[in-house]
Amino acid sequence: MSKNASPGRTAAPDVSQGGRIPAAGPAALSRPSRAKPLGRRLADNWQMYALLAIPVVLTVVYKYIPMYGIQIAFRDFDPNLGFLESQWVGLKWFARFFNAPTCFRMIKNTVLISLFSLLWSFPIPIILSLIINQVRFHRFKRVVQTVLYAPHFISTMIICGMIRIFLSPTGGLLNLLLGTQIDFLTQSSAFRTIYIASGIWQDAGWGCIIYLATLANVDPGLYEAAKVDGASVFQRILHIDLPELLPMAILNLIMAAGGLMNVGFEKVWLLQTDLNKATSDVIAVYVYQQGIEQAKYSYSTAVGLFNTAVNIILLLVVNKIASKASDVEFV
């Protein structure tokens, strides 16, 4: 015992003189930190679990339980017999789809419209967010954001009505500007441009919200340091803003690639005419026509299942490529 130790109290080991802290006994080492039992955790955080239960139940009811009906893609479905009693036909409906005269035209149009939409519309929200982020007049900035967001809240029906009015051969705004009388909606070569341009106008402002939120979290000290070092506006965007936006951009790209085959049914259906079907005939419209209008439930389910399977494969492939090229991964 050390000289300075008080009676009845064990002296602490003198580490500075080479003493060692005595190791804990076997009993202390063998006692792992025990987690709370599940019932106790549920009782302590029941409010959070109650809130979590709502989206979980909705997802199960509206997303997973209906998957039971996918089996009719492999059956000759008869509503009177039900799912299990209908005759099993295997891949009959898939073979019929691939042998349809317009099959490859529909696949081609679906892929091209989605791919061109992705190539043109994906970078626009990023560019808009970078431009808006440089605006220093907050009132003007809010006005610009509101103007850009507003088209997103216009219904697809109204958007298509506006497109028909603007492109009307008699009195349409575009024909008045060009001095022509062309019905652009009957031109197959113009359909993709109309679809993509209207989509950019409607959704670009809404899409830049998430990028603006990302830029709002950038440390202002980085901008100040860059200014002190003499960096221009373009250099600050290139070396500060873009690296901050890159993970979110890659994540959005993965999600967009997963829906590459999902062309918006409503807009195509409302803008489609007999004269532009060469470029407007897509899988989503075909599924509606076969399933709802002609009541071919098994056939339309098979076509929709093929479309979904392609989306899943694209999602996994793009996610794998993104995970190899960067640290961002979706699944």
C-alpha positions as CSV (number, residue, x, y, z in Angstrom):
1,M,0.0,0.0,0.0
2,S,1.3,3.5,-0.8
3,K,2.3,5.8,2.0
4,N,-0.3,8.4,1.0
5,A,-3.2,5.9,0.9
6,S,-5.8,6.5,3.4
7,P,-6.8,3.7,5.8
8,G,-9.5,1.4,4.6
9,R,-9.0,2.4,0.9
10,T,-6.9,0.5,-1.7
11,A,-4.3,2.6,-3.4
12,A,-4.5,3.0,-7.1
13,P,-1.7,1.5,-9.1
14,D,1.1,3.8,-10.0
15,V,1.0,3.7,-13.8
16,S,3.8,6.4,-14.1
17,Q,6.2,4.1,-12.1
18,G,5.5,1.2,-14.4
19,G,2.7,-0.3,-12.5
20,R,0.0,-2.1,-14.4
21,I,-3.8,-1.9,-14.1
22,P,-4.9,-5.2,-12.9
23,A,-6.9,-7.2,-15.4
24,A,-10.6,-7.7,-14.8
25,G,-11.6,-11.0,-13.4
26,P,-13.1,-13.8,-15.5
27,A,-16.6,-13.0,-14.2
28,A,-16.4,-9.4,-15.5
29,L,-15.1,-10.5,-18.9
30,S,-17.8,-13.1,-19.3
31,R,-20.7,-10.6,-18.8
32,P,-21.6,-9.3,-22.3
33,S,-23.8,-6.2,-22.6
34,R,-27.3,-7.7,-22.8
35,A,-29.6,-6.0,-25.3
36,K,-33.1,-5.2,-24.2
37,P,-35.7,-7.8,-25.0
38,L,-38.0,-7.2,-28.0
39,G,-41.0,-6.7,-25.8
40,R,-39.3,-4.0,-23.7
41,R,-38.1,-2.2,-26.9
42,L,-41.6,-2.2,-28.3
43,A,-43.0,-0.9,-25.0
44,D,-40.4,1.9,-24.8
45,N,-40.9,3.1,-28.4
46,W,-44.4,2.0,-29.2
47,Q,-45.2,5.4,-30.7
48,M,-42.5,5.0,-33.3
49,Y,-43.5,1.4,-34.1
50,A,-47.1,2.5,-34.4
51,L,-46.2,5.1,-37.0
52,L,-44.0,2.6,-38.8
53,A,-46.8,0.1,-38.9
54,I,-49.0,2.3,-41.1
55,P,-46.7,2.4,-44.2
56,V,-45.7,-1.3,-43.7
57,V,-49.4,-2.4,-43.7
58,L,-50.2,-0.3,-46.7
59,T,-47.2,-1.6,-48.6
60,V,-48.2,-5.2,-47.8
61,V,-51.8,-4.8,-48.7
62,Y,-51.4,-2.8,-51.9
63,K,-48.0,-4.0,-53.1
64,Y,-47.4,-7.6,-52.0
65,I,-50.8,-9.2,-51.6
66,P,-51.8,-8.3,-55.2
67,M,-48.7,-10.2,-56.5
68,Y,-50.8,-13.3,-55.9
69,G,-52.6,-12.5,-59.1
70,I,-49.4,-12.6,-61.2
71,Q,-50.0,-16.3,-61.7
72,I,-52.8,-15.5,-64.2
73,A,-50.0,-14.6,-66.7
74,F,-49.3,-18.4,-66.8
75,R,-53.0,-19.5,-66.9
76,D,-56.0,-19.2,-69.2
77,F,-57.8,-17.1,-66.6
78,D,-61.5,-17.5,-66.3
79,P,-63.2,-15.3,-63.6
80,N,-65.8,-18.0,-63.0
81,L,-63.2,-20.5,-62.1
82,G,-60.8,-18.3,-60.2
83,F,-57.0,-18.2,-60.0
84,L,-56.3,-21.8,-59.0
85,E,-58.9,-23.5,-61.1
86,S,-58.1,-21.8,-64.4
87,Q,-56.1,-23.9,-66.8
88,W,-52.3,-23.7,-66.6
89,V,-50.8,-22.7,-70.0
90,G,-47.2,-21.9,-69.1
91,L,-45.5,-19.4,-71.4
92,K,-48.3,-19.3,-74.0
93,W,-49.2,-15.6,-73.5
94,F,-45.6,-14.5,-73.6
95,A,-45.1,-16.4,-76.9
96,R,-48.1,-14.7,-78.3
97,F,-46.8,-11.3,-77.3
98,F,-43.4,-11.9,-78.9
99,N,-45.1,-13.2,-82.1
100,A,-47.4,-10.1,-82.3
101,P,-46.8,-8.0,-85.4
102,T,-46.3,-4.8,-83.3
103,C,-44.3,-6.4,-80.5
104,F,-40.8,-5.1,-81.4
105,R,-42.2,-1.7,-82.5
106,M,-43.7,-1.3,-79.1
107,I,-40.5,-2.4,-77.3
108,K,-38.5,0.0,-79.5
109,N,-40.8,2.9,-78.9
110,T,-40.9,2.3,-75.2
111,V,-37.1,2.1,-74.9
112,L,-36.4,5.1,-77.1
113,I,-38.9,7.4,-75.4
114,S,-37.7,6.5,-72.0
115,L,-34.0,6.6,-73.0
116,F,-34.3,10.0,-74.7
117,S,-36.3,11.3,-71.8
118,L,-33.6,10.2,-69.4
119,L,-30.8,11.7,-71.5
120,W,-32.5,15.0,-71.9
121,S,-34.5,15.5,-68.7
122,F,-32.0,14.0,-66.2
123,P,-29.3,16.8,-66.3
124,I,-31.8,19.7,-66.4
125,P,-32.8,19.6,-62.7
126,I,-29.1,19.5,-61.8
127,I,-28.3,22.5,-64.0
128,L,-31.3,24.4,-62.6
129,S,-30.3,23.8,-59.1
130,L,-26.7,25.0,-59.7
131,I,-28.1,28.2,-61.3
132,I,-30.7,28.9,-58.6
133,N,-28.1,28.2,-55.9
134,Q,-26.0,31.1,-57.3
135,V,-28.9,33.6,-56.9
136,R,-28.3,35.9,-53.9
137,F,-31.5,37.9,-54.0
138,H,-33.7,35.6,-51.8
139,R,-37.1,37.1,-52.9
140,F,-36.2,36.7,-56.6
141,K,-35.0,33.2,-55.8
142,R,-38.3,32.2,-54.2
143,V,-40.2,33.6,-57.1
144,V,-38.1,31.6,-59.6
145,Q,-38.5,28.4,-57.6
146,T,-42.3,28.9,-57.4
147,V,-42.6,29.5,-61.2
148,L,-40.5,26.4,-61.9
149,Y,-42.4,24.2,-59.4
150,A,-45.9,25.2,-60.6
151,P,-46.2,23.0,-63.7
152,H,-45.7,19.9,-61.7
153,F,-49.1,20.4,-60.0
154,I,-51.0,20.6,-63.3
155,S,-52.7,17.4,-64.1
156,T,-51.7,15.4,-67.1
157,M,-55.1,15.9,-68.7
158,I,-54.7,19.7,-68.6
159,I,-51.1,19.4,-69.9
160,C,-52.2,17.4,-72.9
161,G,-55.1,19.9,-73.5
162,M,-52.6,22.8,-73.4
163,I,-50.3,20.9,-75.8
164,R,-53.1,20.4,-78.3
165,I,-54.0,24.1,-78.1
166,F,-50.4,25.3,-78.6
167,L,-49.8,22.9,-81.5
168,S,-53.1,23.4,-83.2
169,P,-52.7,23.9,-87.0
170,T,-55.3,26.8,-86.8
171,G,-54.4,29.4,-84.2
172,G,-51.8,27.4,-82.3
173,L,-49.0,29.4,-80.8
174,L,-46.2,27.4,-82.4
175,N,-47.8,27.7,-85.9
176,L,-48.3,31.4,-85.4
177,L,-44.7,31.9,-84.5
178,L,-43.5,29.8,-87.5
179,G,-46.1,31.1,-89.9
180,T,-47.3,27.6,-90.8
181,Q,-50.4,25.4,-90.5
182,I,-48.9,22.0,-89.5
183,D,-50.7,19.5,-87.3
184,F,-47.6,18.4,-85.3
185,L,-49.6,15.7,-83.4
186,T,-50.1,13.8,-86.6
187,Q,-46.4,13.8,-87.4
188,S,-44.8,10.6,-86.1
189,S,-41.3,12.2,-86.2
190,A,-42.5,15.0,-83.8
191,F,-44.2,12.8,-81.1
192,R,-41.1,12.0,-79.1
193,T,-40.0,15.6,-79.1
194,I,-43.4,16.8,-77.9
195,Y,-43.5,14.1,-75.2
196,I,-40.0,14.8,-73.9
197,A,-40.2,18.6,-74.1
198,S,-43.5,18.8,-72.2
199,G,-42.1,16.4,-69.6
200,I,-39.1,18.6,-69.0
201,W,-41.3,21.7,-68.7
202,Q,-43.6,19.9,-66.2
203,D,-41.1,18.1,-64.0
204,A,-37.7,19.8,-64.2
205,G,-38.5,22.4,-61.5
206,W,-39.8,19.8,-59.1
207,G,-36.9,17.5,-59.7
208,C,-34.4,20.2,-58.7
209,I,-35.8,20.4,-55.1
210,I,-33.7,17.5,-53.8
211,Y,-30.6,19.0,-55.4
212,L,-31.2,22.4,-53.8
213,A,-31.7,20.7,-50.5
214,T,-28.3,19.0,-50.9
215,L,-26.6,22.2,-51.8
216,A,-28.2,23.9,-48.8
217,N,-26.2,21.6,-46.5
218,V,-22.8,22.6,-48.0
219,D,-20.6,24.3,-45.5
220,P,-20.4,28.1,-46.3
221,G,-16.8,28.0,-45.1
222,L,-15.9,26.1,-48.3
223,Y,-17.2,28.9,-50.5
224,E,-15.4,31.5,-48.4
225,A,-12.1,29.6,-48.5
226,A,-12.5,29.2,-52.3
227,K,-13.1,32.9,-52.7
228,V,-10.1,33.8,-50.7
229,D,-8.0,31.4,-52.9
230,G,-9.3,33.3,-56.0
231,A,-11.7,30.6,-57.3
232,S,-14.2,31.8,-59.9
233,V,-17.9,31.0,-59.8
234,F,-17.4,28.2,-62.3
235,Q,-14.5,26.8,-60.3
236,R,-16.6,26.8,-57.1
237,I,-19.4,25.0,-58.9
238,L,-17.0,22.5,-60.4
239,H,-15.0,21.7,-57.3
240,I,-17.6,22.2,-54.5
241,D,-21.2,21.9,-55.8
242,L,-20.8,19.1,-58.3
243,P,-19.0,16.7,-55.9
244,E,-21.7,17.3,-53.3
245,L,-24.5,16.6,-55.9
246,L,-22.8,13.5,-57.4
247,P,-24.0,10.9,-54.9
248,M,-27.6,12.1,-55.1
249,A,-27.4,12.3,-58.9
250,I,-26.2,8.7,-59.1
251,L,-28.9,7.5,-56.8
252,N,-31.6,9.3,-58.9
253,L,-30.0,7.8,-62.1
254,I,-30.3,4.3,-60.6
255,M,-33.9,4.8,-59.8
256,A,-34.7,6.3,-63.2
257,A,-33.0,3.4,-64.9
258,G,-35.2,1.0,-62.9
259,G,-38.2,2.6,-64.5
260,L,-36.9,2.9,-68.0
261,M,-39.7,0.8,-69.5
262,N,-42.4,2.7,-67.6
263,V,-43.5,5.3,-70.1
264,G,-46.2,7.5,-68.8
265,F,-49.4,5.9,-70.0
266,E,-51.7,8.9,-69.5
267,K,-49.8,11.4,-71.7
268,V,-49.2,8.9,-74.5
269,W,-52.8,7.8,-74.4
270,L,-54.1,11.4,-74.6
271,L,-51.7,12.5,-77.3
272,Q,-51.8,9.4,-79.5
273,T,-53.5,9.5,-82.9
274,D,-53.8,7.0,-85.7
275,L,-51.2,8.9,-87.6
276,N,-48.5,9.0,-85.0
277,K,-48.7,5.4,-83.8
278,A,-45.4,4.5,-85.5
279,T,-43.6,6.3,-82.6
280,S,-46.3,6.5,-79.9
281,D,-47.3,2.8,-79.7
282,V,-45.8,1.7,-76.4
283,I,-46.3,-1.2,-74.0
284,A,-48.3,0.6,-71.4
285,V,-51.0,1.6,-73.8
286,Y,-51.0,-1.9,-75.3
287,V,-51.6,-3.4,-71.8
288,Y,-54.5,-1.1,-71.2
289,Q,-56.1,-1.9,-74.6
290,Q,-55.7,-5.6,-74.1
291,G,-56.6,-5.8,-70.5
292,I,-59.3,-3.2,-70.0
293,E,-60.8,-2.7,-73.4
294,Q,-60.7,-6.3,-74.7
295,A,-60.7,-8.1,-71.3
296,K,-57.8,-10.3,-72.1
297,Y,-56.6,-10.5,-68.5
298,S,-54.0,-13.2,-68.8
299,Y,-52.5,-11.8,-71.9
300,S,-52.2,-8.2,-70.6
301,T,-50.8,-9.5,-67.3
302,A,-48.1,-11.4,-69.2
303,V,-47.1,-8.3,-71.1
304,G,-47.0,-6.2,-68.0
305,L,-45.0,-8.9,-66.2
306,F,-42.5,-8.9,-69.0
307,N,-42.2,-5.1,-68.7
308,T,-41.6,-5.3,-65.0
309,A,-39.0,-8.0,-65.3
310,V,-37.0,-5.9,-67.8
311,N,-37.2,-2.9,-65.3
312,I,-35.9,-5.1,-62.5
313,I,-33.0,-6.3,-64.6
314,L,-32.1,-2.8,-65.7
315,L,-32.2,-1.6,-62.0
316,L,-29.8,-4.4,-60.9
317,V,-27.4,-3.8,-63.8
318,V,-27.3,0.0,-63.4
319,N,-27.0,-0.4,-59.6
320,K,-24.1,-2.8,-60.1
321,I,-22.3,-0.5,-62.5
322,A,-22.8,2.5,-60.2
323,S,-21.5,0.6,-57.2
324,K,-18.4,-0.2,-59.1
325,A,-17.8,3.3,-60.3
326,S,-18.7,5.0,-57.0
327,D,-19.7,4.3,-53.4
328,V,-23.4,4.9,-54.1
329,E,-25.6,1.8,-54.1
330,F,-29.4,1.5,-54.1
331,V,-30.0,-2.3,-53.6
